[in-house]
Amino acid sequence: MATKKKGDDEMDFDETSKPEIKQIVPKPGPIDLRKRVEVITSDSAPYHKPGEKILVSPTVAEKMKANGWVKTIIFFLLFGIGATASAQLQDLKSEYSLTSDTLTNTGTTFLSSQRIVKEDATTTAVQINFTKLSGTAAGTATLQGSLDNVTFATIDTTTFTVANVTTQSKVWTMVGSPVIYYRVSVVGSGIQSVRMTGKVYTH
């Protein structure tokens, strides 16, 4: 009889009576190794304590389930193999880290995101909201992105024209998350005071 060790725990493993391990063939197509699901191990899982929570790929989770090694697969049975476990929603903020800013006359105002940590996102949406405070609301909003939070470039050529109405919004949507920092640049026109807020959502 051989002894296998994991940390300070020891398990007896009988080479002559080890169970048959069922093999799972991955589905066709590329495998994204960044995708993870959380599983809670059962009493029979080798080299893991009962009830231990571990992060594994969807394919490994399916294999563990087939062998009876897990009690629970979180965000796996509910959403299917390859689904991500959570989404990220955050406010766009001003240069003073406030959740709103004011576009004044012909000035340029930015609302920016913090670092997007969900690099495996399937969809990203950026929303900007305008509320007229006084004057004639007018201007152009452009979605920009950056990899270093220093140099920004336009990542969607569809600009939004601010109209002279009380409230209005614009949402840009993208496949994946092409950059890790987002900001909306708004250039005003005329005499005005317009409150701006915004959010970015990745999932």
N, C-alpha and C positions, 0 to 999 in steps of 0.2 A: 504494500500500500504506500502510495506517494503522498507527500504533504505539500499543499500549495499555500503560500502566505500572501496576505493582503494587509499591509500595515502591521498592527499588533495582533491581528486576528489570524487564526489558523483554521483551515478546512481540510477534512479528509476527503480525498477524491479517489475512488476505486476505479482504476483503469479498466477492470474487467466488467464493470456494471454501469458504465457511463451511458446516459440516455441517448437515443437517436436524435440528432439535431436536424430540424427541418430547414431546408434551404429556400430562400425567397429570391426569385429572379427579379431584378429591378425592371421597372417599366422602360420602354425604349425612350431614347432622347438623352440630352445632357443632364448630368447630375450636379445640382448646386450644393456644394459642401457647406455653404454658410447656413442653410436652412436647418433648424433644430426644433425638436419637440421634446417635451419633458415627460419622462416615464417614471412611475413609482414601482419599484421592483417587488416581486412576490417572494415567498419563502424559498422557492426553488431556483432563483436566479444565481448562477455560479459567480463566485468572486464578488458578490455584493450583499450587503446586509438587507434583511427584509424591511421593506418600507423606505428604502433609500431612493432619493430623487436624483436622477441623472439626465443630462441633455444628450440626445443622440440624433442622428439623421432620421428622416422618416422611414427610409428603407430598413435601417437597423431596428427601429421601433416595431415595424411590421414583423420582422424576423423574431424579435423577442416575444411579441404577442403570440405568434404561431407556436412557439415553444413553451408557452405558459410561464414566462419569466417576469411578466409585469401584471400588476393589479390595476393600474390606471394609466392611460395615455392622455395627457392633457393637451387640448387643442389639436387632437389627432383624429379621434373618432368623430368629433363634432364638425370639423372643417375639412377633413380629408388629408391624405398624404401630401406633403409639400406645403401645406398652409402655414402661414406665419402666425406666431402666437399673440401678437399685439400690434397696435397701430400707434403712431406718434402724432399728437396734435399740440401745436405750440403757437403762442402769440408772436406776431411780428412786432418788433420794438424799435423805438426811436434811438438816435445816437446817445440819448440820456437813459436808455434802458426802460423807457416808459412804454406802456401798451397803446399809446396814441400819440399823434403829433399833429401840428397844424400847418397846412399849406397856406402861405400868405403871399398874395399878389403874384409877382413873377418869379418867386423863389423856387428852389429845388429842394424837395424833402424826400428822405429815404425812410422806409420801414424795413427792418432786416430780421432774418431768422437767426437763431443760434445754430450750432452744428447739428446737422441731421445725422443721427446715429443709426438709422434704419437703412443701411446701404443695400439690403436685399429687398427693398420696397418694390412692389409691382406697379403702384400708382402714386403720383404726387400731385397735390392740388394746392394752389396758392390763391388766397382770396384777399382782395383789398376793398374796403368800405369807405364811402365818403359821406359826410354830413355837412351841408352848407350852414355856416354860422352867419355870414353877412356877405354883401357884395354880389358879384356875378361869378358863379363857379365856372372855371374853365381851366383846361390843362390837358396834359398827356401823361399816362402811366405806362411804364415799361417794366417787364419782368427781367431781372438780371440774376446771374449766378456766379459762384466763385468756388475754387478749390482751396484757397488759402485765406479767405476772408479779408483780403487786401485789394486784389485786382478783380473787378467785376466786369462781366461782359453780358450783352443781351443774349438770352437763351430762348426767347420766343419773340418772333418778329410781329406778332399780333399785339399791337398797342391798344390802349383803351383811352378814349376821348372823354374827359370829364365834362358833363353837361350841366347846364344851369337849372338843376332840380334840387329838391330838398335832400333826398337820400338816393344813393346808387351804389352798385357793387360790380366787381369784375372777378371772375374765377378763371385761372389758367390751370389746365390739367396736362400732365405729362406721363408717359410710360416710364416706369422705373423711377430712379432718382438720379438724374444725370450729374448733379453737383452736390456738394455737402453744405453749402451756404446759399441762401436765397435772399433777395431783397427786391422791393418795388421802388423804382425811382419815379417821382412825380414832378413834372415841371409845370408851374403855374403860368397863367396868362390873364392879364387884366388886374382889376381891383377886387380882392376877395379874401375871405377867411374860411377855410374848409377843414373840418376835423377828419383825420384819417385813422383807421384801425385795420388790422389784418391778421390772418392766420395762415399757417402752412400745415398740411395734413399728409402723412405718408402711411401707406398700409400695403 
